[in-house]
Amino acid sequence: MTVTIDKNSGFCFGVIHAIRTAEQYLLQHHSLYCLGDIVHNNEEVNRLTSLGLKIITPEQFENLRNTTVLIRAHGEPPETYQIAKENNITLIDATCQVVSQLQKKIKTEVEQHPEIQTLIVGKAGHAEVEGLLGQTRQSGQVISSIQDLEHIDYTKPAKLYAQTTQSAEKYEKIAEKIYENYQKTGNEHLIEIHNTICKRVSNRANEIEDFASQFDAVLFVSDEKSSNGLFLYEVCQNKNKNTYFISSENQLQDIDFKNYKTIGICGATSTPIWLMKKIMMSIKSL
């Protein structure tokens, strides 16, 4: 049996930056608060908490005073920065550049054209989406499915954006449907569609498809909390029916490898390379 790790898998640059920032601070100070999971992967979070990272909730953040807190790659709404200012909290801002640019774009558009509807295609409640919604002063609408389109006023102008880790296929379908609905009212000139999906994420789907087709079976390593992971797993499974979703090496015992000569290991942009290597070594020892 041969086991191969996908060379394109592993953290995206936004997550790499956030984790390196945390590690560098912890080397000197040995303790650091992080607002929410630094990455949607329990194995990596556990590694960092063992180094002194302390994950806190928004409620806990509001009660902190005179300390330092890391803002993860997903970004935060303006309210978080206001609370930090009032509570004398020093923020280490590790917001992904792609997310940060989108936040600024939405904020500027809302300030200059408050009459225009801001539509954000993404997962309701997701940290990045909450941060983007905050730029609209909560006036924006989150579109999580086709059913949400009924809440749009098709007689008024709108600008459509995507969560940066959104499925490109899903975004295209929703954008197309919104445009069709505007056409029906004769107002197609009122909708402006922006493709704000991270190129690293959008390219991963094609890369995963190509990788999955090369093996008898594929182990897709991800945390169930990762939106990007759940999407890429579906892409992988559609290409290779012998695809298994696992979060740690403990789940390998549930898989029968007898009929597989080649195994591929890949993961989400929130999956650490060290975890995939650990799983590879565990397979070889079985």
HELIX and SHEET records of a PDB file:
HELIX    1   1 PHE A   13  HIS A   29  1                                  17    
HELIX    2   2 ASN A   42  THR A   49  1                                   8    
HELIX    3   3 PRO A   58  GLU A   62  1                                   5    
HELIX    4   4 PRO A   78  GLU A   86  1                                   9    
HELIX    5   5 GLN A   97  GLN A  112  1                                  16    
HELIX    6   6 ALA A  127  GLY A  134  1                                   8    
HELIX    7   7 ILE A  146  HIS A  151  5                                   6    
HELIX    8   8 ALA A  168  LYS A  184  1                                  17    
HELIX    9   9 GLU A  188  LEU A  190  5                                   3    
HELIX   10  10 LYS A  199  ALA A  212  1                                  14    
HELIX   11  11 SER A  227  LYS A  239  1                                  13    
HELIX   12  12 GLU A  249  ASP A  254  5                                   6    
HELIX   13  13 ILE A  273  SER A  285  1                                  13    
SHEET    1   A 4 THR A   2  ILE A   5  0                                        
SHEET    2   A 4 THR A 262  GLY A 267  1                                        
SHEET    3   A 4 ALA A 217  VAL A 221  1                                        
SHEET    4   A 4 THR A 243  ILE A 246  1                                        
SHEET    1   B 4 LEU A  53  ILE A  56  0                                        
SHEET    2   B 4 LEU A  32  LEU A  35  1                                        
SHEET    3   B 4 THR A  68  ILE A  71  1                                        
SHEET    4   B 4 THR A  90  ASP A  93  1                                        
SHEET    1   C 4 GLN A 141  ILE A 143  0                                        
SHEET    2   C 4 GLN A 117  VAL A 121  1                                        
SHEET    3   C 4 ALA A 158  ALA A 162  1                                        
SHEET    4   C 4 ILE A 191  ILE A 193  1                                        
END                                                                             
